[in-house]
Amino acid sequence: MEKNKIGIYPWAEALEKQGDKHQILFYEALEKNNYNVVKIKYKRGLPLKHALKQNVDLLVLDWVHSFYTSQSIINTVIKAFLGYLDLVFLKKDKTIITWNLHNLQRHDGKFGAIEKFCFKKLAKKVDYIRVFNKSHVNKVSEYLKIAKSKIIVIPQGPYIYNSSVAVNIHERYIIPNNKNILLVFGSIRSGKGIDKFLKSFVQCKTENFYLLVAGKASEMPLNSEINEIIKDSNNIIFDNRFIPDEEVNAYFKSCQYVVLPYENTLNSGILLLAKSNDSRLLANENFKEYAENGDVIGDLFIAEALQESLNQLIIKKRDIPRISPPNWDSVVKKFEKILNE
């Protein structure tokens, strides 16, 4: 029996890799289960109309911020207007549309009112909105003004890199073995709160820690700001580059805590990498629903509050069992249920 045709849209391409890790792992899991999977690249103008031309049985939407917003107000108005028309005249026939809602708004929060208006319209048009944690249901329902019955909870699968090389992080960055490593990992972008966290961190007593910021900052103003903040610190390392996939596991295995200062997110690839590698979290209150034994949640932007959290890290035990993420086959089965309803 021929399996259904599933489209992933917009497929995230990048120079350094073949696509977003979340999408790659989902794609591989679907193919493993013999689905016909289509990577649909983003097209400006009428983005949903373009995707539906692929005649898929299930269309899975990921980051749709680019459908309705841009970096400039002029381009945002144009995109939002065309995107609105796209939704008004949308004809999806038998295609089931599921929207993976990673964030309620852009990391930088720009053009929030325009984006929210378009998101609310999109929410009414799709068949399901997928969230990654049951605690998000009320928040999403209230934000988008939709019935909770339209929201489905499908946790994310583990982020595991099959190709892995041994890297001695302490040697690479000349970090004493008796120091604890706090890791900020991934792309460095405005709105993630990394700059705010650094400003708070440099005001704290941190002689027991080294803070390693490993990831590419593509925005020159942000890059300059980070270097200015940390210029007088001898225990903050900024490795401003893309970390190869085969080295990722080594970073998470070597650190004591992964720092998540993000403000406007419901889901995070770095969070899933941390969970998959059994790394502890030092995170702001946006991630309190994901906290487990050993994690520390608090305000990372106020020095006094951050100092209290850092003091807790020293006394936290690391031998407490953690909850493993569901495997990708279980994620696929959840989507199969959507197709078979």
VMD Tcl script that draws the C-alpha trace (Angstrom):
set ca {
  {0.00 0.00 0.00}
  {1.39 3.38 -1.03}
  {1.93 5.77 1.86}
  {0.68 9.34 1.92}
  {2.59 12.27 0.47}
  {3.80 14.71 3.13}
  {5.22 18.16 2.47}
  {7.51 20.04 4.87}
  {7.31 23.79 4.35}
  {9.22 26.02 4.20}
  {12.27 23.76 4.00}
  {15.07 25.65 5.78}
  {18.25 25.70 3.74}
  {21.55 27.10 5.03}
  {25.03 27.46 3.61}
  {26.66 25.35 6.31}
  {24.21 22.48 6.30}
  {21.45 20.78 4.34}
  {18.61 22.16 6.40}
  {17.32 22.73 9.92}
  {18.06 19.82 12.26}
  {14.43 19.55 13.37}
  {13.31 19.20 9.77}
  {16.12 16.82 8.80}
  {15.33 14.40 11.63}
  {11.58 14.54 10.95}
  {12.22 14.01 7.24}
  {14.44 10.99 7.93}
  {11.87 9.48 10.30}
  {9.10 9.86 7.71}
  {11.24 8.29 4.98}
  {12.14 5.42 7.32}
  {8.39 4.78 7.63}
  {8.06 4.76 3.81}
  {6.33 8.10 3.39}
  {6.79 10.12 0.22}
  {8.27 13.33 1.66}
  {8.59 16.59 -0.27}
  {10.95 19.39 0.78}
  {9.12 22.54 -0.30}
  {11.25 25.66 -0.55}
  {9.80 29.03 0.39}
  {8.34 31.21 -2.36}
  {7.42 34.83 -1.78}
  {4.06 36.28 -2.74}
  {1.39 33.68 -2.04}
  {3.37 31.16 0.01}
  {0.56 28.75 0.88}
  {-0.83 28.66 -2.64}
  {2.67 27.72 -3.83}
  {2.96 24.88 -1.29}
  {-0.47 23.46 -2.07}
  {0.50 23.09 -5.74}
  {2.63 20.15 -4.60}
  {-0.60 18.18 -4.05}
  {0.46 16.67 -0.75}
  {-1.88 14.82 1.59}
  {-0.41 16.52 4.66}
  {1.33 19.89 4.66}
  {3.45 20.52 7.75}
  {4.27 24.18 8.32}
  {7.28 25.16 10.39}
  {8.61 28.71 10.78}
  {6.07 30.88 8.95}
  {7.34 34.25 10.18}
  {8.84 34.88 6.74}
  {5.37 34.58 5.18}
  {4.26 37.84 6.78}
  {7.25 39.84 8.05}
  {10.66 41.03 6.92}
  {13.44 43.20 8.32}
  {11.94 46.42 6.91}
  {8.49 47.86 7.47}
  {7.87 48.33 3.71}
  {8.62 44.70 2.88}
  {6.63 43.58 5.91}
  {3.55 45.49 4.78}
  {3.85 43.99 1.29}
  {4.34 40.47 2.63}
  {1.50 40.80 5.13}
  {-0.90 42.13 2.47}
  {-0.09 39.31 0.02}
  {-0.10 36.78 2.84}
  {-3.52 37.95 3.93}
  {-4.87 37.60 0.38}
  {-3.28 34.16 0.25}
  {-5.29 33.16 3.31}
  {-8.56 34.78 2.24}
  {-8.64 32.92 -1.08}
  {-6.99 29.72 0.15}
  {-8.29 26.52 -1.45}
  {-6.67 23.49 0.09}
  {-9.05 20.80 -1.18}
  {-8.21 17.56 0.67}
  {-4.82 18.62 1.97}
  {-4.56 18.58 5.76}
  {-2.50 21.48 7.09}
  {-0.70 21.21 10.42}
  {1.24 24.17 11.78}
  {4.21 23.44 14.05}
  {4.14 26.48 16.32}
  {7.73 26.95 17.47}
  {7.37 30.60 18.54}
  {4.45 32.94 19.07}
  {6.48 35.76 17.55}
  {9.86 36.53 16.06}
  {12.86 36.42 18.38}
  {13.38 40.17 17.91}
  {9.68 40.96 18.39}
  {9.61 43.25 15.33}
  {6.25 44.04 13.73}
  {4.46 42.00 16.37}
  {1.01 43.47 15.77}
  {1.13 42.76 12.02}
  {2.46 39.27 12.56}
  {-0.14 38.45 15.22}
  {-2.95 39.62 12.92}
  {-1.73 37.28 10.16}
  {-1.08 34.43 12.59}
  {-4.66 34.61 13.89}
  {-5.95 34.39 10.32}
  {-3.64 31.46 9.56}
  {-4.75 29.69 12.75}
  {-8.34 29.71 11.51}
  {-7.35 28.23 8.14}
  {-5.14 25.33 9.22}
  {-6.61 22.05 10.44}
  {-4.32 21.65 13.44}
  {-1.80 23.64 15.42}
  {0.91 21.47 16.90}
  {2.58 22.50 20.15}
  {5.44 20.63 21.80}
  {4.33 20.72 25.43}
  {0.86 20.47 26.98}
  {1.57 23.59 29.04}
  {1.48 25.62 25.80}
  {-2.14 24.84 24.96}
  {-3.76 27.60 27.03}
  {-1.13 30.16 26.01}
  {-1.58 29.45 22.29}
  {-5.36 29.28 22.50}
  {-5.50 32.66 24.20}
  {-2.91 34.31 21.93}
  {-4.48 33.16 18.65}
  {-8.11 33.21 19.86}
  {-8.80 29.64 18.78}
  {-10.49 26.64 20.37}
  {-8.24 24.31 22.34}
  {-9.68 21.40 20.36}
  {-7.69 22.61 17.35}
  {-4.40 22.32 19.23}
  {-2.57 19.01 19.33}
  {0.39 18.14 21.57}
  {3.21 16.20 19.90}
  {6.51 16.38 21.79}
  {9.67 16.79 19.78}
  {11.93 13.83 19.05}
  {15.55 13.71 20.25}
  {18.27 15.73 18.58}
  {21.03 13.19 18.02}
  {23.95 13.68 15.65}
  {25.00 10.26 14.34}
  {28.36 11.55 13.13}
  {30.47 12.52 16.13}
  {34.15 13.19 16.78}
  {35.96 13.48 20.08}
  {36.82 17.05 21.04}
  {38.46 18.04 24.31}
  {36.64 21.30 24.98}
  {38.81 22.16 27.97}
  {41.95 21.87 25.84}
  {40.49 23.64 22.82}
  {39.55 26.74 24.81}
  {42.24 26.45 27.52}
  {39.70 26.05 30.31}
  {41.03 24.65 33.61}
  {39.62 21.20 34.36}
  {38.36 22.32 37.77}
  {36.08 24.98 36.24}
  {32.43 24.39 35.35}
  {31.43 25.25 31.78}
  {28.21 27.14 31.03}
  {27.33 26.83 27.34}
  {25.43 29.25 25.11}
  {25.15 27.42 21.80}
  {23.71 28.01 18.34}
  {23.11 30.98 16.08}
  {23.53 34.30 17.87}
  {20.68 36.62 16.88}
  {18.96 39.73 18.17}
  {15.99 39.01 20.38}
  {17.37 35.78 21.86}
  {18.35 37.62 25.04}
  {22.01 36.57 24.83}
  {23.26 40.16 25.06}
  {21.05 40.82 28.11}
  {22.31 37.66 29.77}
  {25.94 38.63 29.17}
  {25.40 42.08 30.67}
  {23.98 40.41 33.77}
  {26.66 37.69 33.91}
  {29.62 40.11 33.94}
  {28.18 41.72 37.09}
  {28.15 38.42 39.00}
  {30.77 36.53 40.98}
  {31.61 33.79 38.50}
  {35.09 32.56 39.48}
  {33.81 28.95 39.52}
  {32.62 29.10 35.92}
  {33.70 29.61 32.35}
  {31.01 30.83 29.99}
  {31.44 29.49 26.45}
  {29.39 31.22 23.73}
  {29.71 29.00 20.66}
  {27.82 30.03 17.55}
  {27.80 32.37 14.60}
  {26.69 35.97 15.07}
  {25.74 37.10 11.58}
  {24.62 40.58 12.70}
  {27.65 42.86 12.92}
  {26.12 45.30 15.47}
  {25.30 42.39 17.81}
  {28.75 40.89 17.27}
  {30.37 44.20 18.22}
  {28.10 44.61 21.25}
  {28.97 41.15 22.59}
  {32.71 41.76 22.20}
  {32.34 45.08 24.00}
  {30.42 43.47 26.90}
  {32.97 40.71 27.46}
  {36.20 42.60 26.73}
  {37.24 42.83 30.40}
  {36.22 39.27 31.34}
  {38.78 36.49 31.50}
  {36.25 33.67 31.89}
  {33.97 34.36 28.90}
  {34.89 32.85 25.53}
  {33.10 33.88 22.34}
  {33.73 31.40 19.50}
  {32.00 33.27 16.71}
  {31.64 30.54 14.10}
  {29.36 27.76 12.93}
  {30.14 24.59 14.91}
  {30.32 21.52 12.61}
  {27.64 18.89 13.18}
  {30.14 16.20 14.09}
  {31.43 18.32 17.01}
  {28.05 19.27 18.50}
  {27.73 16.34 20.91}
  {31.17 17.06 22.38}
  {30.10 20.58 23.40}
  {26.98 19.37 25.19}
  {28.74 16.46 26.87}
  {31.53 18.75 28.14}
  {29.41 21.49 29.69}
  {27.77 21.41 33.11}
  {24.83 23.61 32.11}
  {23.29 24.85 28.87}
  {22.11 28.47 29.08}
  {18.73 29.34 27.51}
  {18.01 33.06 27.87}
  {15.47 33.16 25.01}
  {12.35 35.24 25.61}
  {9.91 34.65 22.75}
  {9.91 30.91 22.10}
  {7.76 27.86 22.74}
  {10.30 25.37 21.44}
  {14.05 25.39 20.90}
  {16.46 23.19 19.02}
  {19.10 23.94 21.63}
  {16.67 22.82 24.33}
  {16.21 19.51 22.49}
  {19.96 19.10 22.04}
  {20.39 19.65 25.77}
  {17.67 17.12 26.61}
  {19.06 14.56 24.16}
  {22.52 14.87 25.69}
  {21.23 14.88 29.29}
  {22.58 18.39 29.84}
  {21.23 20.49 32.69}
  {19.56 23.82 31.98}
  {20.16 27.31 33.29}
  {17.16 28.98 31.72}
  {14.81 31.90 32.11}
  {11.23 31.43 33.23}
  {10.07 30.97 29.63}
  {11.30 27.36 29.98}
  {9.89 26.50 33.40}
  {7.53 23.90 31.89}
  {10.54 21.92 30.67}
  {12.44 21.99 33.96}
  {13.54 18.68 35.45}
  {15.61 17.64 38.44}
  {18.90 19.48 38.32}
  {17.73 22.37 36.13}
  {17.79 25.94 37.42}
  {15.10 28.37 36.25}
  {15.12 32.08 37.05}
  {15.53 35.62 35.80}
  {18.77 35.66 33.82}
  {18.68 39.38 33.04}
  {18.89 40.79 36.58}
  {22.34 40.33 38.12}
  {21.07 39.67 41.66}
  {18.65 36.99 40.50}
  {21.26 35.44 38.20}
  {23.76 35.32 41.07}
  {21.26 33.32 43.13}
  {20.83 30.89 40.23}
  {24.59 30.55 39.78}
  {24.94 29.79 43.49}
  {22.40 27.00 43.07}
  {24.38 25.43 40.23}
  {27.26 24.67 42.54}
  {25.15 22.58 44.90}
  {22.95 20.81 42.34}
  {23.53 17.08 42.11}
  {23.97 15.52 38.68}
  {23.10 11.91 39.43}
  {19.31 12.28 39.35}
  {17.54 10.35 36.52}
  {16.20 12.50 33.70}
  {13.26 12.05 31.32}
  {14.32 11.04 27.80}
  {12.62 12.70 24.80}
  {10.22 10.48 22.77}
  {11.74 8.78 19.75}
  {11.02 10.00 16.24}
  {8.94 6.95 15.34}
  {6.45 7.95 18.03}
  {6.32 11.44 16.51}
  {5.54 9.94 13.09}
  {2.76 7.80 14.58}
  {1.11 10.95 15.96}
  {1.08 12.45 12.48}
  {-0.24 9.16 11.07}
  {-3.19 9.53 13.40}
  {-3.90 12.96 11.89}
  {-3.86 11.48 8.37}
  {-6.17 8.61 9.31}
  {-8.83 10.60 11.15}
}
mol new
graphics top color blue
foreach p $ca { graphics top sphere $p radius 0.5 }
foreach p [lrange $ca 0 end-1] q [lrange $ca 1 end] { graphics top cylinder $p $q radius 0.2 }
display resetview
